[in-house]
Amino acid sequence: MIINQTIGNLSENPSAKNIDYLDLEWFETTKRIQRKKTRLGTDIAIKFLREGQRLREGDILFEDEENIIAVNVLETEAIVMSPDSLLEMGTVCYEIGNKHIPLFIQEDKVLLPFEMPMFRWLEASGFKPEKQTVKLLNFLKSNVEPHGHGSLGSSIFNKILKMAAPKDE
């Protein structure tokens, strides 16, 4: 079965149909071309034609009268941080983004795939990282270019810094 696009999401369209899940690692959700098997053994070939298409938890890949094939993002080891302020949130996001490491924002927490060197660096830098097993779902795709000459006023980092800056009295 060849899949060129998603046709909905289980969160938007709950169903009583039989659901067969395609289990994916977090990093497989951005791959445009891949071959996988569902839990029940259905062969799936994903071939997204457009750039920037990515799969999300619950995306429906196939549906007929009785069955649905949907995406399940597997849990993985991750570094989880709960910043104490917007300034700390902006700083930690900037530092991680500056190292070109994938970043996720979920429930006011900053998450990234677990790597011991990064965990130790965050600890040494005064942050409070925790190692947890979680689903990495909300990938932060930003346009942060602190060294560029583009419109930096629209970057997420500058927006965070402006929100966290003390107000003039």
Salt bridges, closest charged atoms under 4 A:
ASP23 OD2 - ARG39 NE 3.04
GLU28 OE2 - LYS36 NZ 3.02
ASP43 OD1 - LYS37 NZ 3.25
GLU51 OE2 - ARG32 NH1 2.85
GLU57 OE2 - LYS135 NZ 2.90
GLU63 OE2 - LYS17 NZ 2.85
GLU77 OE2 - LYS131 NZ 3.59
ASP84 OD2 - LYS128 NZ 2.72
GLU95 OE1 - LYS99 NZ 3.83
